[in-house]
Amino acid sequence: MRSPTPNHAFARKLRSELSLPEKLIWVRIRGREPGRPVFRRQHPVRPYVLDFYCATARLCVEIDGQGHGFGDQPARDERRDAFLHAIGIDVVRIPASTVLDDPETVVEWMWTMARERMARAASAPSV
């Protein structure tokens, strides 16, 4: 078992401080049901903490508030996404306003995207 890092402690703190859009998603995806992809919330991956992560699909879903469009944040997001992509994790960014407008549709879309990625991975030839 890996020993906890400061990033793990930070992720634990973030789990207790979810934003409203993150809460709207989490209450809909947190239960485990057969055949449904499992997402973790505020999951640490190396120097980053991912909003929602499906390990079997290697899919990260980020809920972006208004701050992601200002200052150096777009460049930081781009570097983060490139790092995650380099280690095999796809990143999808969803505006917080979209979640607030229709969280049910966002959740259904997350499950669909994860299922598609899992199916592709299962059918890919092993190396």
C-alpha positions in Angstrom: 0.0 0.0 0.0 1.2 3.5 -0.8 1.8 5.9 2.0 -0.4 9.0 2.0 1.1 12.2 0.5 0.3 15.8 1.2 -1.8 15.6 -2.0 -3.9 12.9 -0.4 -4.6 15.1 2.6 -5.5 17.9 0.3 -7.9 15.7 -1.7 -9.6 14.6 1.6 -10.1 18.2 2.5 -11.6 19.0 -0.9 -14.0 16.1 -0.5 -15.5 17.9 2.4 -15.8 21.2 0.6 -17.4 20.3 -2.7 -18.9 23.1 -4.8 -22.6 23.1 -5.5 -22.1 21.7 -9.1 -19.8 19.0 -7.7 -22.4 18.1 -5.0 -25.1 17.8 -7.7 -23.0 15.3 -9.6 -21.8 13.4 -6.6 -25.2 12.7 -5.1 -26.2 11.2 -8.4 -23.2 9.0 -9.0 -22.0 7.9 -5.6 -23.9 4.6 -5.3 -22.4 1.5 -6.8 -24.8 -0.4 -9.1 -24.0 -3.4 -11.3 -23.0 -2.4 -14.8 -22.6 1.2 -14.0 -19.1 2.9 -14.1 -17.7 3.9 -10.7 -16.4 7.4 -10.3 -14.3 8.7 -7.4 -14.5 12.3 -6.3 -11.5 14.5 -5.6 -9.1 11.7 -6.5 -5.4 12.5 -6.2 -3.2 11.6 -9.2 0.4 12.6 -8.8 0.5 16.4 -8.3 -3.2 16.9 -9.2 -6.6 16.3 -7.6 -9.2 15.3 -10.2 -12.8 16.3 -9.6 -14.3 13.0 -10.8 -12.3 10.0 -11.9 -13.3 6.6 -13.3 -10.3 4.3 -13.0 -11.5 1.5 -15.3 -12.2 4.0 -18.1 -9.2 6.2 -17.2 -11.5 9.2 -17.5 -11.3 12.4 -15.6 -14.3 14.8 -15.6 -13.5 18.3 -14.4 -16.3 20.8 -13.4 -15.0 24.2 -14.3 -16.3 27.4 -12.7 -15.9 30.8 -14.2 -12.4 31.2 -12.8 -11.0 28.7 -15.4 -11.3 31.3 -18.1 -9.2 34.0 -16.6 -5.6 34.9 -15.9 -3.1 32.0 -16.1 -5.8 29.4 -15.4 -6.4 28.3 -19.0 -2.6 27.7 -19.5 -2.5 25.8 -16.1 -5.5 23.7 -17.2 -3.8 22.9 -20.5 -0.5 21.8 -18.8 -2.5 19.6 -16.4 -4.6 18.1 -19.2 -1.4 17.3 -21.2 0.2 15.7 -18.2 -2.8 13.5 -17.5 -3.1 12.6 -21.2 0.6 11.6 -21.2 -0.2 9.0 -18.4 -3.2 7.7 -20.3 -6.0 9.6 -18.6 -8.5 11.5 -20.8 -9.8 14.8 -19.4 -13.2 16.2 -20.2 -14.1 19.7 -18.9 -17.7 20.6 -18.2 -18.8 24.2 -17.4 -20.3 24.4 -13.9 -23.2 26.3 -15.4 -24.1 23.2 -17.5 -24.2 21.1 -14.4 -26.4 23.7 -12.6 -28.8 23.7 -15.6 -29.1 19.9 -16.0 -27.2 17.7 -13.7 -29.1 14.5 -14.7 -28.0 14.9 -18.3 -24.4 15.5 -17.3 -24.4 12.4 -15.2 -25.9 10.2 -17.9 -23.3 11.6 -20.3 -20.5 10.8 -17.9 -21.7 7.2 -17.6 -22.0 6.9 -21.4 -18.5 8.3 -22.0 -17.0 6.0 -19.3 -18.8 2.9 -20.8 -17.6 3.8 -24.3 -14.0 4.1 -23.1 -14.2 0.8 -21.2 -15.6 -1.0 -24.2 -12.8 0.4 -26.4 -10.2 -0.7 -23.9 -11.7 -4.2 -23.7 -11.6 -4.6 -27.5 -8.1 -3.2 -28.0 -5.4 -5.8 -28.7 -3.1 -6.3 -25.8 0.6 -5.6 -26.4 
